[in-house]
Amino acid sequence: MSRFGLRLISVRRRAKRDATEYLHKVEARLGWSFDAPTFHKIVKSHSVYLPIVNDAFTALHGRYTTEIEQERSIHYFTCSSLFDNFLDDRLLTLEQVENIVFHAGEYEAASFDERAFMESQAFVLIGMKEKDAYALVARKVFDAQLASLKQFDVSISNEKIQEITFAKGGNSVLLCRYYLDINPTKEEEQCWYLLGTMIQLSNDLFDIYKDTQQNIQTLATRCIDAYAIEKIFLEQVNKMRGCIHSLPYSKTRKQHFSIAMAATYSLGLVAIAQLKTLQGSEKTLPSFGSLPRKALIIDMEKPKNIWLWLKFVYRYAKL
């Protein structure tokens, strides 16, 4: 864990620098600039994923990510960030979004964001060995994103929310595996998917205050019992641990991989721990709408949360 932590810091710092420089070159080439939130999101996503996800999966194959794989990563997160903007900010119609994703050769870009998206998507596809499989997963991500619009409907069932949450998160992360030049086993692909389900659920747990204000229905905003959502989360954790045990690699490689996976999904466990504290000895949580922002925000710079995160990583990473 100590070695992993030290490498995480150094690789993330370098990845932030590389992504920043790379995006400035894209801006100079296309003659315009990303808006600040999008620029920050791309840099942050790449610098987080590189050491704890991409390097974790390539390390199973005895190496870390190559320069070309890192370039694809920056372009992938450019695509995913702009895709979110197109839908969330309604910059494009649903038909336009579908066309720019799946029929780029026939699409005429009218803005910097559209040109940047198309350039990045083209770069990701260069040299990709499994374009057809990638397209199938990309379609699943697109369908899940459209389905997530139903989460503004208060009548949506918890079962449907969970289906959308897992499909959206699982397939989004699974899509990342296609820009790595590896030949993953079925168990590895399942690890990609499971990690995505927990990342999406963790994001929802961290966004409870924001989503409550916007009346977005998630498993987190619907949560009335912290122990119930903990059960759902730990079911995914245990599935992940089972998949890791079945990987056809040495115990040393699997242990390093398990640490990286736990370092990612344990953030969700920290958020759940905060909910359990809010619930206390009561049978249900207080109404989120009645709580101040401070009660629902998880500050990962607080020493107690860092310590709790380390405890969860140590507990669940052990094979």
Secondary structure, DSSP 8 states (H G I E B T S, - for coil): -HHHHHHHHHHHHHHHHHHHHHHHHHHHHHTS---HHHHHHHHHHHHHHIIIIIHHHHHTTTS---HHHHHHHHHHHHHHHHHHHHHHTT-S-HHHHHHHHH-GGG----SHHHHHHHHHHHHHHTT-S-HHHHHHHHHHHHHHHHHGGGGG-TT--HHHHHHHHHHHHHHHHHHHGGGS-----HHHHHHHHHHHHHHHHHHHHHTHHHHHHTT---TTTT-S-HHHHHHHHHHHHHHHHHHHHHSSS-HHHHHHHHHHHHHHHHHHHHHHHHHHHHHTTSSS---GGGS-HHHH---TTSHHHHHHHHHHHHHHH--
